[in-house]
Amino acid sequence: MPGPLHMIQVTRLNGTTFTLNALYIEKVESFPDTTITLTTGSKYVVLDPIDEVNRRIIAFYQSVQLLSNPHIRGEEDEE
């Protein structure tokens, strides 16, 4: 069962699942295992493919309408 709305679920290399606060995710990389780095400096290596982790992060931001802000999307002001 998914965690609270600000959390995304991922799977450890040993197969157990846990949730991460999506607001603290700084970057997601593949080395080739998917490695998630938080703004706190903590790193997590997970079984989930990088594309799936990114999809979950985007779904979270869309659910809280963060991606609806043009400044966050990187769009310039229209005058």
HTML snippet that shows the backbone in 3Dmol.js (N, CA, C, O; Angstrom):
<script src="https://3Dmol.org/build/3Dmol-min.js"></script>
<div id="view" style="width:600px;height:400px;position:relative"></div>
<script>
const pdb = `
ATOM      1  N   MET A   1       0.844  -1.178   0.000  1.00  0.00           N
ATOM      2  CA  MET A   1       0.000   0.000   0.000  1.00  0.00           C
ATOM      3  C   MET A   1       0.888   1.240   0.000  1.00  0.00           C
ATOM      4  O   MET A   1       1.823   1.317   0.797  1.00  0.00           O
ATOM      5  N   PRO A   2       0.619   2.217  -0.879  1.00  0.00           N
ATOM      6  CA  PRO A   2       1.433   3.419  -0.944  1.00  0.00           C
ATOM      7  C   PRO A   2       1.356   4.217   0.348  1.00  0.00           C
ATOM      8  O   PRO A   2       0.377   4.138   1.091  1.00  0.00           O
ATOM      9  N   GLY A   3       2.411   4.988   0.600  1.00  0.00           N
ATOM     10  CA  GLY A   3       2.475   5.826   1.792  1.00  0.00           C
ATOM     11  C   GLY A   3       1.684   7.100   1.615  1.00  0.00           C
ATOM     12  O   GLY A   3       0.898   7.226   0.675  1.00  0.00           O
ATOM     13  N   PRO A   4       1.889   8.061   2.526  1.00  0.00           N
ATOM     14  CA  PRO A   4       1.203   9.344   2.414  1.00  0.00           C
ATOM     15  C   PRO A   4       1.478  10.009   1.069  1.00  0.00           C
ATOM     16  O   PRO A   4       2.363   9.578   0.329  1.00  0.00           O
ATOM     17  N   LEU A   5       0.730  11.044   0.758  1.00  0.00           N
ATOM     18  CA  LEU A   5       0.800  11.673  -0.555  1.00  0.00           C
ATOM     19  C   LEU A   5       2.178  12.219  -0.924  1.00  0.00           C
ATOM     20  O   LEU A   5       2.495  12.311  -2.110  1.00  0.00           O
ATOM     21  N   HIS A   6       2.993  12.577   0.042  1.00  0.00           N
ATOM     22  CA  HIS A   6       4.305  13.135  -0.282  1.00  0.00           C
ATOM     23  C   HIS A   6       5.379  12.055  -0.388  1.00  0.00           C
ATOM     24  O   HIS A   6       6.562  12.366  -0.526  1.00  0.00           O
ATOM     25  N   MET A   7       4.980  10.817  -0.327  1.00  0.00           N
ATOM     26  CA  MET A   7       5.931   9.714  -0.339  1.00  0.00           C
ATOM     27  C   MET A   7       5.815   8.927  -1.649  1.00  0.00           C
ATOM     28  O   MET A   7       4.747   8.842  -2.255  1.00  0.00           O
ATOM     29  N   ILE A   8       6.949   8.355  -2.060  1.00  0.00           N
ATOM     30  CA  ILE A   8       6.931   7.400  -3.169  1.00  0.00           C
ATOM     31  C   ILE A   8       7.479   6.083  -2.647  1.00  0.00           C
ATOM     32  O   ILE A   8       8.363   6.064  -1.790  1.00  0.00           O
ATOM     33  N   GLN A   9       6.957   4.998  -3.161  1.00  0.00           N
ATOM     34  CA  GLN A   9       7.387   3.669  -2.723  1.00  0.00           C
ATOM     35  C   GLN A   9       8.468   3.145  -3.647  1.00  0.00           C
ATOM     36  O   GLN A   9       8.353   3.238  -4.869  1.00  0.00           O
ATOM     37  N   VAL A  10       9.528   2.588  -3.054  1.00  0.00           N
ATOM     38  CA  VAL A  10      10.628   1.984  -3.805  1.00  0.00           C
ATOM     39  C   VAL A  10      10.996   0.664  -3.148  1.00  0.00           C
ATOM     40  O   VAL A  10      10.537   0.366  -2.045  1.00  0.00           O
ATOM     41  N   THR A  11      11.824  -0.129  -3.824  1.00  0.00           N
ATOM     42  CA  THR A  11      12.188  -1.455  -3.333  1.00  0.00           C
ATOM     43  C   THR A  11      13.695  -1.563  -3.133  1.00  0.00           C
ATOM     44  O   THR A  11      14.478  -1.286  -4.042  1.00  0.00           O
ATOM     45  N   ARG A  12      14.083  -1.967  -1.939  1.00  0.00           N
ATOM     46  CA  ARG A  12      15.503  -2.181  -1.638  1.00  0.00           C
ATOM     47  C   ARG A  12      16.031  -3.357  -2.461  1.00  0.00           C
ATOM     48  O   ARG A  12      15.254  -4.137  -3.010  1.00  0.00           O
ATOM     49  N   LEU A  13      17.349  -3.476  -2.541  1.00  0.00           N
ATOM     50  CA  LEU A  13      17.958  -4.588  -3.284  1.00  0.00           C
ATOM     51  C   LEU A  13      17.584  -5.941  -2.702  1.00  0.00           C
ATOM     52  O   LEU A  13      17.598  -6.943  -3.417  1.00  0.00           O
ATOM     53  N   ASN A  14      17.245  -5.989  -1.394  1.00  0.00           N
ATOM     54  CA  ASN A  14      16.856  -7.263  -0.771  1.00  0.00           C
ATOM     55  C   ASN A  14      15.379  -7.587  -0.959  1.00  0.00           C
ATOM     56  O   ASN A  14      14.897  -8.599  -0.451  1.00  0.00           O
ATOM     57  N   GLY A  15      14.653  -6.728  -1.690  1.00  0.00           N
ATOM     58  CA  GLY A  15      13.251  -6.996  -2.007  1.00  0.00           C
ATOM     59  C   GLY A  15      12.231  -6.342  -1.092  1.00  0.00           C
ATOM     60  O   GLY A  15      11.036  -6.395  -1.383  1.00  0.00           O
ATOM     61  N   THR A  16      12.657  -5.728   0.003  1.00  0.00           N
ATOM     62  CA  THR A  16      11.713  -5.063   0.895  1.00  0.00           C
ATOM     63  C   THR A  16      11.383  -3.669   0.353  1.00  0.00           C
ATOM     64  O   THR A  16      12.230  -2.999  -0.239  1.00  0.00           O
ATOM     65  N   THR A  17      10.157  -3.258   0.566  1.00  0.00           N
ATOM     66  CA  THR A  17       9.741  -1.941   0.082  1.00  0.00           C
ATOM     67  C   THR A  17       9.790  -0.922   1.218  1.00  0.00           C
ATOM     68  O   THR A  17       9.662  -1.269   2.392  1.00  0.00           O
ATOM     69  N   PHE A  18       9.977   0.331   0.842  1.00  0.00           N
ATOM     70  CA  PHE A  18       9.928   1.436   1.794  1.00  0.00           C
ATOM     71  C   PHE A  18       9.518   2.688   1.037  1.00  0.00           C
ATOM     72  O   PHE A  18       9.469   2.691  -0.193  1.00  0.00           O
ATOM     73  N   THR A  19       9.229   3.732   1.761  1.00  0.00           N
ATOM     74  CA  THR A  19       8.808   4.974   1.126  1.00  0.00           C
ATOM     75  C   THR A  19       9.817   6.078   1.401  1.00  0.00           C
ATOM     76  O   THR A  19      10.435   6.132   2.464  1.00  0.00           O
ATOM     77  N   LEU A  20       9.967   6.956   0.419  1.00  0.00           N
ATOM     78  CA  LEU A  20      10.831   8.116   0.528  1.00  0.00           C
ATOM     79  C   LEU A  20       9.981   9.367   0.360  1.00  0.00           C
ATOM     80  O   LEU A  20       9.017   9.372  -0.406  1.00  0.00           O
ATOM     81  N   ASN A  21      10.340  10.423   1.077  1.00  0.00           N
ATOM     82  CA  ASN A  21       9.667  11.700   0.915  1.00  0.00           C
ATOM     83  C   ASN A  21      10.134  12.314  -0.399  1.00  0.00           C
ATOM     84  O   ASN A  21      11.302  12.675  -0.541  1.00  0.00           O
ATOM     85  N   ALA A  22       9.222  12.431  -1.356  1.00  0.00           N
ATOM     86  CA  ALA A  22       9.564  12.918  -2.694  1.00  0.00           C
ATOM     87  C   ALA A  22      10.078  14.352  -2.678  1.00  0.00           C
ATOM     88  O   ALA A  22      10.799  14.761  -3.589  1.00  0.00           O
ATOM     89  N   LEU A  23       9.720  15.111  -1.664  1.00  0.00           N
ATOM     90  CA  LEU A  23      10.170  16.499  -1.594  1.00  0.00           C
ATOM     91  C   LEU A  23      11.669  16.606  -1.350  1.00  0.00           C
ATOM     92  O   LEU A  23      12.272  17.635  -1.654  1.00  0.00           O
ATOM     93  N   TYR A  24      12.275  15.563  -0.808  1.00  0.00           N
ATOM     94  CA  TYR A  24      13.697  15.599  -0.476  1.00  0.00           C
ATOM     95  C   TYR A  24      14.591  14.932  -1.519  1.00  0.00           C
ATOM     96  O   TYR A  24      15.803  14.841  -1.322  1.00  0.00           O
ATOM     97  N   ILE A  25      14.012  14.465  -2.625  1.00  0.00           N
ATOM     98  CA  ILE A  25      14.820  13.806  -3.645  1.00  0.00           C
ATOM     99  C   ILE A  25      15.544  14.865  -4.474  1.00  0.00           C
ATOM    100  O   ILE A  25      14.923  15.721  -5.104  1.00  0.00           O
ATOM    101  N   GLU A  26      16.865  14.781  -4.454  1.00  0.00           N
ATOM    102  CA  GLU A  26      17.685  15.733  -5.202  1.00  0.00           C
ATOM    103  C   GLU A  26      17.989  15.214  -6.597  1.00  0.00           C
ATOM    104  O   GLU A  26      17.895  15.951  -7.578  1.00  0.00           O
ATOM    105  N   LYS A  27      18.361  13.917  -6.681  1.00  0.00           N
ATOM    106  CA  LYS A  27      18.655  13.355  -8.000  1.00  0.00           C
ATOM    107  C   LYS A  27      18.458  11.848  -7.984  1.00  0.00           C
ATOM    108  O   LYS A  27      18.521  11.196  -6.941  1.00  0.00           O
ATOM    109  N   VAL A  28      18.214  11.317  -9.185  1.00  0.00           N
ATOM    110  CA  VAL A  28      18.061   9.880  -9.389  1.00  0.00           C
ATOM    111  C   VAL A  28      19.020   9.512 -10.522  1.00  0.00           C
ATOM    112  O   VAL A  28      18.974  10.095 -11.605  1.00  0.00           O
ATOM    113  N   GLU A  29      19.892   8.532 -10.253  1.00  0.00           N
ATOM    114  CA  GLU A  29      20.904   8.140 -11.225  1.00  0.00           C
ATOM    115  C   GLU A  29      20.909   6.617 -11.382  1.00  0.00           C
ATOM    116  O   GLU A  29      20.335   5.890 -10.571  1.00  0.00           O
ATOM    117  N   SER A  30      21.564   6.160 -12.433  1.00  0.00           N
ATOM    118  CA  SER A  30      21.684   4.734 -12.675  1.00  0.00           C
ATOM    119  C   SER A  30      23.165   4.392 -12.813  1.00  0.00           C
ATOM    120  O   SER A  30      23.853   4.939 -13.674  1.00  0.00           O
ATOM    121  N   PHE A  31      23.664   3.469 -11.947  1.00  0.00           N
ATOM    122  CA  PHE A  31      25.105   3.146 -11.921  1.00  0.00           C
ATOM    123  C   PHE A  31      25.461   1.683 -12.147  1.00  0.00           C
ATOM    124  O   PHE A  31      26.623   1.460 -11.806  1.00  0.00           O
ATOM    125  N   PRO A  32      24.866   0.701 -12.580  1.00  0.00           N
ATOM    126  CA  PRO A  32      23.597   0.672 -13.276  1.00  0.00           C
ATOM    127  C   PRO A  32      22.398   0.567 -12.344  1.00  0.00           C
ATOM    128  O   PRO A  32      21.270   0.793 -12.782  1.00  0.00           O
ATOM    129  N   ASP A  33      22.609   0.223 -11.040  1.00  0.00           N
ATOM    130  CA  ASP A  33      21.465   0.193 -10.124  1.00  0.00           C
ATOM    131  C   ASP A  33      20.967   1.617  -9.915  1.00  0.00           C
ATOM    132  O   ASP A  33      21.750   2.567  -9.913  1.00  0.00           O
ATOM    133  N   THR A  34      19.670   1.753  -9.741  1.00  0.00           N
ATOM    134  CA  THR A  34      19.084   3.072  -9.518  1.00  0.00           C
ATOM    135  C   THR A  34      19.498   3.570  -8.142  1.00  0.00           C
ATOM    136  O   THR A  34      19.286   2.892  -7.136  1.00  0.00           O
ATOM    137  N   THR A  35      20.088   4.755  -8.105  1.00  0.00           N
ATOM    138  CA  THR A  35      20.550   5.373  -6.862  1.00  0.00           C
ATOM    139  C   THR A  35      19.826   6.693  -6.686  1.00  0.00           C
ATOM    140  O   THR A  35      19.864   7.562  -7.556  1.00  0.00           O
ATOM    141  N   ILE A  36      19.165   6.829  -5.544  1.00  0.00           N
ATOM    142  CA  ILE A  36      18.415   8.047  -5.223  1.00  0.00           C
ATOM    143  C   ILE A  36      19.196   8.805  -4.168  1.00  0.00           C
ATOM    144  O   ILE A  36      19.531   8.256  -3.118  1.00  0.00           O
ATOM    145  N   THR A  37      19.487  10.077  -4.448  1.00  0.00           N
ATOM    146  CA  THR A  37      20.186  10.936  -3.496  1.00  0.00           C
ATOM    147  C   THR A  37      19.203  11.969  -2.980  1.00  0.00           C
ATOM    148  O   THR A  37      18.522  12.638  -3.757  1.00  0.00           O
ATOM    149  N   LEU A  38      19.133  12.093  -1.658  1.00  0.00           N
ATOM    150  CA  LEU A  38      18.257  13.085  -1.041  1.00  0.00           C
ATOM    151  C   LEU A  38      19.024  14.375  -0.779  1.00  0.00           C
ATOM    152  O   LEU A  38      20.255  14.383  -0.778  1.00  0.00           O
ATOM    153  N   THR A  39      18.302  15.449  -0.560  1.00  0.00           N
ATOM    154  CA  THR A  39      18.926  16.733  -0.250  1.00  0.00           C
ATOM    155  C   THR A  39      19.699  16.671   1.056  1.00  0.00           C
ATOM    156  O   THR A  39      20.546  17.527   1.311  1.00  0.00           O
ATOM    157  N   THR A  40      19.426  15.679   1.884  1.00  0.00           N
ATOM    158  CA  THR A  40      20.138  15.499   3.161  1.00  0.00           C
ATOM    159  C   THR A  40      21.490  14.825   2.963  1.00  0.00           C
ATOM    160  O   THR A  40      22.289  14.757   3.897  1.00  0.00           O
ATOM    161  N   GLY A  41      21.758  14.321   1.744  1.00  0.00           N
ATOM    162  CA  GLY A  41      22.990  13.605   1.462  1.00  0.00           C
ATOM    163  C   GLY A  41      22.836  12.098   1.539  1.00  0.00           C
ATOM    164  O   GLY A  41      23.728  11.368   1.107  1.00  0.00           O
ATOM    165  N   SER A  42      21.726  11.616   2.080  1.00  0.00           N
ATOM    166  CA  SER A  42      21.478  10.172   2.147  1.00  0.00           C
ATOM    167  C   SER A  42      21.298   9.617   0.740  1.00  0.00           C
ATOM    168  O   SER A  42      20.715  10.264  -0.131  1.00  0.00           O
ATOM    169  N   LYS A  43      21.815   8.393   0.534  1.00  0.00           N
ATOM    170  CA  LYS A  43      21.681   7.727  -0.762  1.00  0.00           C
ATOM    171  C   LYS A  43      21.025   6.374  -0.559  1.00  0.00           C
ATOM    172  O   LYS A  43      21.288   5.681   0.424  1.00  0.00           O
ATOM    173  N   TYR A  44      20.163   6.007  -1.505  1.00  0.00           N
ATOM    174  CA  TYR A  44      19.471   4.731  -1.469  1.00  0.00           C
ATOM    175  C   TYR A  44      19.623   4.064  -2.824  1.00  0.00           C
ATOM    176  O   TYR A  44      19.369   4.680  -3.859  1.00  0.00           O
ATOM    177  N   VAL A  45      20.038   2.805  -2.815  1.00  0.00           N
ATOM    178  CA  VAL A  45      20.130   2.004  -4.033  1.00  0.00           C
ATOM    179  C   VAL A  45      18.896   1.111  -4.055  1.00  0.00           C
ATOM    180  O   VAL A  45      18.621   0.394  -3.094  1.00  0.00           O
ATOM    181  N   VAL A  46      18.153   1.162  -5.166  1.00  0.00           N
ATOM    182  CA  VAL A  46      16.870   0.457  -5.228  1.00  0.00           C
ATOM    183  C   VAL A  46      16.788  -0.400  -6.494  1.00  0.00           C
ATOM    184  O   VAL A  46      17.517  -0.186  -7.463  1.00  0.00           O
ATOM    185  N   LEU A  47      15.878  -1.373  -6.454  1.00  0.00           N
ATOM    186  CA  LEU A  47      15.645  -2.257  -7.600  1.00  0.00           C
ATOM    187  C   LEU A  47      14.822  -1.590  -8.695  1.00  0.00           C
ATOM    188  O   LEU A  47      14.923  -1.970  -9.862  1.00  0.00           O
ATOM    189  N   ASP A  48      14.017  -0.607  -8.335  1.00  0.00           N
ATOM    190  CA  ASP A  48      13.107   0.033  -9.283  1.00  0.00           C
ATOM    191  C   ASP A  48      13.897   0.693 -10.421  1.00  0.00           C
ATOM    192  O   ASP A  48      14.890   1.375 -10.167  1.00  0.00           O
ATOM    193  N   PRO A  49      13.463   0.496 -11.668  1.00  0.00           N
ATOM    194  CA  PRO A  49      14.143   1.143 -12.801  1.00  0.00           C
ATOM    195  C   PRO A  49      14.064   2.663 -12.669  1.00  0.00           C
ATOM    196  O   PRO A  49      13.094   3.193 -12.127  1.00  0.00           O
ATOM    197  N   ILE A  50      15.076   3.354 -13.160  1.00  0.00           N
ATOM    198  CA  ILE A  50      15.127   4.809 -13.050  1.00  0.00           C
ATOM    199  C   ILE A  50      13.901   5.466 -13.685  1.00  0.00           C
ATOM    200  O   ILE A  50      13.394   6.455 -13.158  1.00  0.00           O
ATOM    201  N   ASP A  51      13.420   4.932 -14.808  1.00  0.00           N
ATOM    202  CA  ASP A  51      12.243   5.511 -15.462  1.00  0.00           C
ATOM    203  C   ASP A  51      11.006   5.422 -14.572  1.00  0.00           C
ATOM    204  O   ASP A  51      10.184   6.339 -14.553  1.00  0.00           O
ATOM    205  N   GLU A  52      10.873   4.315 -13.834  1.00  0.00           N
ATOM    206  CA  GLU A  52       9.725   4.144 -12.946  1.00  0.00           C
ATOM    207  C   GLU A  52       9.815   5.090 -11.750  1.00  0.00           C
ATOM    208  O   GLU A  52       8.809   5.675 -11.349  1.00  0.00           O
ATOM    209  N   VAL A  53      11.007   5.245 -11.179  1.00  0.00           N
ATOM    210  CA  VAL A  53      11.180   6.183 -10.062  1.00  0.00           C
ATOM    211  C   VAL A  53      10.846   7.598 -10.525  1.00  0.00           C
ATOM    212  O   VAL A  53      10.141   8.332  -9.834  1.00  0.00           O
ATOM    213  N   ASN A  54      11.352   7.975 -11.693  1.00  0.00           N
ATOM    214  CA  ASN A  54      11.053   9.308 -12.223  1.00  0.00           C
ATOM    215  C   ASN A  54       9.562   9.488 -12.466  1.00  0.00           C
ATOM    216  O   ASN A  54       9.020  10.564 -12.214  1.00  0.00           O
ATOM    217  N   ARG A  55       8.884   8.437 -12.958  1.00  0.00           N
ATOM    218  CA  ARG A  55       7.437   8.518 -13.191  1.00  0.00           C
ATOM    219  C   ARG A  55       6.701   8.763 -11.874  1.00  0.00           C
ATOM    220  O   ARG A  55       5.768   9.563 -11.821  1.00  0.00           O
ATOM    221  N   ARG A  56       7.123   8.071 -10.812  1.00  0.00           N
ATOM    222  CA  ARG A  56       6.483   8.245  -9.504  1.00  0.00           C
ATOM    223  C   ARG A  56       6.703   9.649  -8.949  1.00  0.00           C
ATOM    224  O   ARG A  56       5.802  10.241  -8.354  1.00  0.00           O
ATOM    225  N   ILE A  57       7.907  10.172  -9.150  1.00  0.00           N
ATOM    226  CA  ILE A  57       8.201  11.534  -8.686  1.00  0.00           C
ATOM    227  C   ILE A  57       7.332  12.540  -9.439  1.00  0.00           C
ATOM    228  O   ILE A  57       6.747  13.437  -8.832  1.00  0.00           O
ATOM    229  N   ILE A  58       7.249  12.391 -10.754  1.00  0.00           N
ATOM    230  CA  ILE A  58       6.426  13.300 -11.564  1.00  0.00           C
ATOM    231  C   ILE A  58       4.970  13.192 -11.172  1.00  0.00           C
ATOM    232  O   ILE A  58       4.285  14.209 -11.070  1.00  0.00           O
ATOM    233  N   ALA A  59       4.477  11.978 -10.946  1.00  0.00           N
ATOM    234  CA  ALA A  59       3.087  11.789 -10.522  1.00  0.00           C
ATOM    235  C   ALA A  59       2.831  12.494  -9.195  1.00  0.00           C
ATOM    236  O   ALA A  59       1.772  13.090  -8.996  1.00  0.00           O
ATOM    237  N   PHE A  60       3.815  12.421  -8.279  1.00  0.00           N
ATOM    238  CA  PHE A  60       3.668  13.121  -7.007  1.00  0.00           C
ATOM    239  C   PHE A  60       3.556  14.618  -7.246  1.00  0.00           C
ATOM    240  O   PHE A  60       2.630  15.258  -6.746  1.00  0.00           O
ATOM    241  N   TYR A  61       4.490  15.184  -8.006  1.00  0.00           N
ATOM    242  CA  TYR A  61       4.464  16.632  -8.243  1.00  0.00           C
ATOM    243  C   TYR A  61       3.181  17.059  -8.945  1.00  0.00           C
ATOM    244  O   TYR A  61       2.642  18.125  -8.647  1.00  0.00           O
ATOM    245  N   GLN A  62       2.687  16.248  -9.869  1.00  0.00           N
ATOM    246  CA  GLN A  62       1.427  16.565 -10.536  1.00  0.00           C
ATOM    247  C   GLN A  62       0.263  16.501  -9.553  1.00  0.00           C
ATOM    248  O   GLN A  62      -0.669  17.299  -9.645  1.00  0.00           O
ATOM    249  N   SER A  63       0.309  15.553  -8.609  1.00  0.00           N
ATOM    250  CA  SER A  63      -0.799  15.407  -7.660  1.00  0.00           C
ATOM    251  C   SER A  63      -0.902  16.604  -6.719  1.00  0.00           C
ATOM    252  O   SER A  63      -1.990  16.926  -6.240  1.00  0.00           O
ATOM    253  N   VAL A  64       0.218  17.259  -6.453  1.00  0.00           N
ATOM    254  CA  VAL A  64       0.181  18.447  -5.587  1.00  0.00           C
ATOM    255  C   VAL A  64       0.255  19.723  -6.424  1.00  0.00           C
ATOM    256  O   VAL A  64       0.418  20.817  -5.884  1.00  0.00           O
ATOM    257  N   GLN A  65       0.134  19.578  -7.735  1.00  0.00           N
ATOM    258  CA  GLN A  65       0.088  20.667  -8.700  1.00  0.00           C
ATOM    259  C   GLN A  65       1.341  21.535  -8.695  1.00  0.00           C
ATOM    260  O   GLN A  65       1.285  22.710  -9.057  1.00  0.00           O
ATOM    261  N   LEU A  66       2.468  20.962  -8.288  1.00  0.00           N
ATOM    262  CA  LEU A  66       3.720  21.706  -8.341  1.00  0.00           C
ATOM    263  C   LEU A  66       4.154  21.950  -9.781  1.00  0.00           C
ATOM    264  O   LEU A  66       4.759  22.980 -10.078  1.00  0.00           O
ATOM    265  N   LEU A  67       3.853  21.014 -10.674  1.00  0.00           N
ATOM    266  CA  LEU A  67       4.259  21.180 -12.064  1.00  0.00           C
ATOM    267  C   LEU A  67       3.366  22.153 -12.824  1.00  0.00           C
ATOM    268  O   LEU A  67       3.638  22.461 -13.985  1.00  0.00           O
ATOM    269  N   SER A  68       2.304  22.643 -12.186  1.00  0.00           N
ATOM    270  CA  SER A  68       1.445  23.607 -12.859  1.00  0.00           C
ATOM    271  C   SER A  68       2.015  25.015 -12.776  1.00  0.00           C
ATOM    272  O   SER A  68       1.528  25.919 -13.455  1.00  0.00           O
ATOM    273  N   ASN A  69       3.043  25.213 -11.951  1.00  0.00           N
ATOM    274  CA  ASN A  69       3.672  26.520 -11.809  1.00  0.00           C
ATOM    275  C   ASN A  69       4.707  26.693 -12.918  1.00  0.00           C
ATOM    276  O   ASN A  69       5.665  25.922 -12.979  1.00  0.00           O
ATOM    277  N   PRO A  70       4.537  27.700 -13.811  1.00  0.00           N
ATOM    278  CA  PRO A  70       5.463  27.853 -14.938  1.00  0.00           C
ATOM    279  C   PRO A  70       6.895  28.145 -14.501  1.00  0.00           C
ATOM    280  O   PRO A  70       7.828  27.825 -15.238  1.00  0.00           O
ATOM    281  N   HIS A  71       7.097  28.735 -13.339  1.00  0.00           N
ATOM    282  CA  HIS A  71       8.455  29.022 -12.862  1.00  0.00           C
ATOM    283  C   HIS A  71       9.182  27.729 -12.516  1.00  0.00           C
ATOM    284  O   HIS A  71      10.385  27.617 -12.752  1.00  0.00           O
ATOM    285  N   ILE A  72       8.474  26.758 -11.966  1.00  0.00           N
ATOM    286  CA  ILE A  72       9.077  25.473 -11.618  1.00  0.00           C
ATOM    287  C   ILE A  72       9.376  24.665 -12.870  1.00  0.00           C
ATOM    288  O   ILE A  72      10.361  23.929 -12.921  1.00  0.00           O
ATOM    289  N   ARG A  73       8.521  24.802 -13.885  1.00  0.00           N
ATOM    290  CA  ARG A  73       8.733  24.068 -15.131  1.00  0.00           C
ATOM    291  C   ARG A  73       9.874  24.677 -15.938  1.00  0.00           C
ATOM    292  O   ARG A  73      10.320  24.080 -16.918  1.00  0.00           O
ATOM    293  N   GLY A  74      10.360  25.871 -15.540  1.00  0.00           N
ATOM    294  CA  GLY A  74      11.464  26.497 -16.251  1.00  0.00           C
ATOM    295  C   GLY A  74      11.027  27.377 -17.394  1.00  0.00           C
ATOM    296  O   GLY A  74      11.844  27.779 -18.222  1.00  0.00           O
ATOM    297  N   GLU A  75       9.742  27.680 -17.450  1.00  0.00           N
ATOM    298  CA  GLU A  75       9.261  28.548 -18.515  1.00  0.00           C
ATOM    299  C   GLU A  75       9.506  30.003 -18.133  1.00  0.00           C
ATOM    300  O   GLU A  75       9.478  30.372 -16.959  1.00  0.00           O
ATOM    301  N   GLU A  76       9.746  30.817 -19.155  1.00  0.00           N
ATOM    302  CA  GLU A  76       9.965  32.227 -18.902  1.00  0.00           C
ATOM    303  C   GLU A  76       8.632  32.941 -18.809  1.00  0.00           C
ATOM    304  O   GLU A  76       7.619  32.479 -19.334  1.00  0.00           O
ATOM    305  N   ASP A  77       8.655  34.075 -18.133  1.00  0.00           N
ATOM    306  CA  ASP A  77       7.445  34.890 -18.015  1.00  0.00           C
ATOM    307  C   ASP A  77       6.998  35.365 -19.390  1.00  0.00           C
ATOM    308  O   ASP A  77       7.812  35.761 -20.225  1.00  0.00           O
ATOM    309  N   GLU A  78       5.686  35.316 -19.609  1.00  0.00           N
ATOM    310  CA  GLU A  78       5.128  35.838 -20.845  1.00  0.00           C
ATOM    311  C   GLU A  78       4.609  37.221 -20.564  1.00  0.00           C
ATOM    312  O   GLU A  78       3.881  37.437 -19.595  1.00  0.00           O
ATOM    313  N   GLU A  79       4.982  38.164 -21.412  1.00  0.00           N
ATOM    314  CA  GLU A  79       4.511  39.547 -21.186  1.00  0.00           C
ATOM    315  C   GLU A  79       3.727  40.014 -22.367  1.00  0.00           C
ATOM    316  O   GLU A  79       3.244  41.147 -22.379  1.00  0.00           O
TER     317      GLU A  79
END
`;
const viewer = $3Dmol.createViewer("view");
viewer.addModel(pdb, "pdb");
viewer.setStyle({}, {cartoon: {color: "spectrum"}});
viewer.zoomTo();
viewer.render();
</script>
